[in-house]
Amino acid sequence: MSAGLLYPYQQRWLKDKARFKLGKFARQTGKTFTTTLEIVDDVHEAEIRKKRSPWVILSRGERQAAEAMEEGIMRHNAAYGAALGVLREDADYYDEESGIRRRALQLIYPSGNKITALPANPDTARGFSANVFLDEFAFHKDSRKIWTALFPVISAGWKLRVTSTPNGKGNKFYDLATSSDGGWSIHIVDILQAVAEGLPRDVDEMRKALMDEDAWDQEFLLKWLDEASAWLSFDLLNSVEHDHAGIPEHYTGGPCFVGVDIARRSDNFVIWVDELVGDVLWNRETIVRKRISFSEMDALQDDVERRYRVMRYCMDQTGMGEKPVEDAIKRYGQHRVEGVLFTGPNKLQMATLIKQSFEDRKSRIPMADEKLRADLHKVRKIPSPTGAPRFDADSDANGHADRFWAKAMACLAAHGNLGPTFAASRPGPAANSVSGQLSGYLS
């Protein structure tokens, strides 16, 4: 397939036939599109020569794997026409972590070559003998375990393509991209270079709209952010992301714990809903609104109360939160609603709870939600003159770490004394069943 329609930086990547190739590309520069073109070209050439050259695409999640297949592989394959008689044969498999079935997307060529796209984990990395494309590798959960499982697989002579935008320093992509040992063909394309080579983007407009200098530096200028003061590192966020989290339809009817961060003007009003599944808090829904009335806040919370079996609410009672907390206690009962004042000791307790929950892998949060990632990562631990730590975050168009504190309050709700939490109108498991789940979460 002709590379004439690609920008020069894409042509350089496509024409580079090195066995080990790494691309550090800014967002919106077409790294996945170009790499999937290389894969299709390679497989078609192998088919013509009657050789074996299968490929596996490992993406950060199910949606990203589908995009690589549908928007990349299928689109490029269609450009070749139907002469080869390629078959689409997807296969379902069971995700033990979430209890939901996944799908491995697959094209099969007449000579037996395959292109397979699926979410990455150490087991899938180990289960193939093929060329491999690690798509957005800096965002893969357990990136170092994936790498350890993968490298023996490709050591038999297969090719390896690794692309990503930076995502902090605590992942295997950072190790590879900054290594001076050699052996890798490395391509680096920030947004300024891409635009200079023809990519149609208004850089000034994009930067102003993003309104986050750290995100701009990392995702578009490819700088490695110093995470020394970040309370939740990007690598820690990667470890608890899951593409089955954050989807209300996946609610299984289990006990839920809700954090509510109150704001009316410049910041966001946030309701964070966690379901306890086994000993893990799975985010089922995050409701974010700005500049809404107290009555609208009440209506949103009443809707959550109807749709989920909520055991306990923790709500921001600071300042304007006094009235919503008082009203919630009247509607749901004083044993199920706890108002939280954002004092220094309380913020320390909540920040510690959310970090412990992430470090112990007892939370699951939505994948590829950039606003959520920014909110969770922006909280900094700052030493005060008295020696006591202070937690703060810059306020921007995305809020004031409102999602962070809503999740932290959901963790606090899960740690609280449940009391008589079952509403008479809701059937539910026996109280000792919930206590058993909580004891697993708290251990």
Secondary structure, DSSP 4 states (H G I P E B T S, - for coil): ---TTS-HHHHHHHH---SEEEEEE-TTS-HHHHHHHHHHHHHHHHHHTT----EEEEESSHHHHHHIIIIIIHHHHHHT-STT--EE--EEEEETTTTEEEEEEEEE-TTS-EEEEEE--HHHHHS--SEEEEETGGG-TTHHHHHHHHHHHHTTT--EEEEE----SSSHHHHHHH--S---EEEEE-HHHHHHTT----HHHHHHHH--HHHHHHHTS------TTBSS-HHHHHHHEETTTT-GGG--S-EEEEEEE--SSSSEEEEEEEEEETTEEEEEEEEEEES--HHHHHHHHHHHHHHSEEEEEEEE-SGGGHHHHHHHHHHH-TTTEEEE---HHHHHHHHHHHHHHHHTT-EEEESS-HHHHHHHHH-EEEE-TTS-EEEE---BTTBSSHHHHHHHHHHHHHHS---S---TTS----HHHHHHHHHHHH-
